[in-house]
Amino acid sequence: MNQPSFEPESLNLADFQKLIRTMYSHKDETRGIDGTFMWLMEEIGELAAALREGGPDELASEFADVLAWLVTIANVAQVDLQRAVWEKYGTGCPGCGQMVCDCGASTKP
């Protein structure tokens, strides 16, 4: 199988989603959204622990795991994350419409 030719500086969200699909789709589709969501929740718990007491390398690794599992769920659900992110956030805050959010501190945009 061909190795991806992405450089860290040029890897975008669509490339990453494709990379994860190539590596894991045969397992992910069998596991389904519910099973994959449980793995994501486990990784979020590990990220929480790393935020409290982990070093920089552990923290970076846990962020990468959470992103990978989120992308995995999007793949199984057939959601193009790059498009979804752009459509929701590409022209500004979804709450106030500004590029630099002007929503109140207690408001979730």
N, C-alpha and C positions, 0 to 999 in steps of 0.2 A: 504494500500500500504506500502511496506517495506521502511524504511528510509535508506538512503545511509550509509555505514559504513566507510566513508573516514575520515581520520584524516587530519587536515590542512597541516601537514608536509609531508604527503604522497600523496596528491591529485596531479595528473599529468594532463596534457592537455587532454588526452583521457578520463580520469575519469570525468573531468569537462564537456567535450562535451557530454558524456553520461548522466550526471546529468541534464544538460539543456535540452537534448532531452526528458528525462523521464518527467520532469516537464512541458514542454511547447510545445512539438511537435504537439499536437492536435490543438493548436492555430496557431503555426508558419506555418504549412503547408497550412492552410486556408488563412493566410495573404500573404504568398508567399514572394519571394525574394524582390520585389520592396517595398512592405509595410514594411517589416522588415528592409530594408536598411534605410528607412526614420526614423525609431525608432533609429537606430544606429547613424544617423546624429544628431538627437536631443540629444542623450547621449553624443556625442562628444562635442556639444555646452555646455552642462552642465559641462563636464570635463574642458573645456577651462575656464569657469567662476570660477570653483573651483581652477584651477591653479593660477588664478589672485588674488582671494580674499578668498578662502576657507581655513578652518582649516584642520589639518591632517586627522581627521575622515571623513570629507566630501570628501576630495581628494581621500582617499582610496575607499570610496563607489562609487565614480564616475568612477574610474579606473575599479572596479569590474563590474559596469553596462556596460561600453564600451566593456569589454572582453566578457561578457555574450551575448550581442547583436551580436558581431562578430561571436561567436560560433554558435549562432542561425542561422545566414545566412549560415554558413558552413554546418550546419545540413540540412537546406532546400535544399541547393545545392548539398548535399551528398558528401561533401569533408571531408576527415579525416584530421583534422588540425594537429594532432601530426605527422602524416606521411609527410604531406606537409611541415611543418616547418623543420623537420629533413632533408628531401630531398633538401631543398633550403639552409639551414644554418648549417646543422649538421657537415659538413666537412670544414667549413670556410666561409669567406666572398664570396658571389656570384660574386662580382666584381673582386677581386684580388686573391681569392683562399686561402688567409692566415687566420689563426685562429684569429690573431690580425690584423684587417683591416689596410691595407697599401695604400688604395685608397686616392687620393688627397682630400683635405677638400671640394672642390667644386664638387666632384664626388658623385653621389648617387649610392651606390652599388646595 
